[in-house]
Amino acid sequence: AQAEANAARTALVLGDSADAQRGLAQARRDLAGAPDTSPAERAALRLHLAESALALASRPPGSRPAALRRAHADLLQASRDAEEARDPRAAAQAR
């Protein structure tokens, strides 16, 4: 999941919004399929995904509403994961 999130961020930096969207979606699927990931790792990755989704929302064409919804969902889950991990710093970042 981390590698996919990193690749999506790279695609975003390179201006490939479609590839970034695909990579973020894959990273979310990978994370969902990794139940042994610690809450702290999940929180950090969710924050990374949310930051990328927010950056994607600033790009055309018309991806803003969906990207903002995904960023919001990532931040909510990051907050839950951070609280489960008892990580006040990550919890504050998610808020």
N, C-alpha and C positions, 0 to 999 in steps of 0.2 A: 504494500500500500504506500509506503514511504517513497519507494522508487517511482511509482506512478505519479504521486503528487509532485515530486521533484521534476519529472519529465513534463508534466502539465505546466508547471511554473515556467520552465524553459521555453516551452512552446508559446506561452503567453508573452514572454519577453521578446521572442522572435517574431511576434505579430501573428501567429497562427491560432486564432481564436477557436476554430473548429477542433483542432488537435488538442488544444487546452481543455475544451469542454469534454472531449472523449476521455482524456487522461484523468480529469477530476472525477468523472463518473466511474471509471475503472478503479480508481483509488478508493472511492466510497464502497464499491462492491467488494474489493479486496479486504477492506477494513471490517465490513460486515461479516465476511467469511473467516475472520481470524479471532475466534472467541478467546484464545489464550493471550491476546495482547493485553498488557496491563492498562489500568485506567489512566495512569499518567501518560503512557505512550499514546493511547487513544485521544486524550485531551490535546496533547501537543500536535498530533496529526490533524485533528479536527480544526484547531486554530489555523494551521497551515492551509487547509482546504478552504476555510472561510476567507482568509486573506486573498487567496487566489481567486475565489469566486467574486469577491468584491472588486478586484482588479479587472476581472472579466466583464463585470457589469458596466464598466466605464467604456467598453469597446462596442462599436457597432457590429453587426446590425441586430437590432431588436432583442438582444439576449438579456437585457437589463432586468426585467421582472423575474425571469426564471433564475438568473444568477443570484439576485438578491434573496429570493426565497431559499435557495440552496445554502447561501451564506448564513442566513438566519437559522436554518435547521442545524447547520454545522456548529454554530456558536451555542445553541441550546444544548446540543449533545456534548460539546466540549465542557460546558459548565457542569453538567451532570457528572461527566467523567472526572473532572478536576475535583469536584466535591467528594466523589467516591475515593479518589486517590489522596484526599486531604492535602491538596496542593492549592493554597490560597492565592499564589501568584497566577497560576493558570486560570483559576476561577475568576480572578479579577480581570484578566485579559479577555475572557469569554463574555464578560458583561459589558 
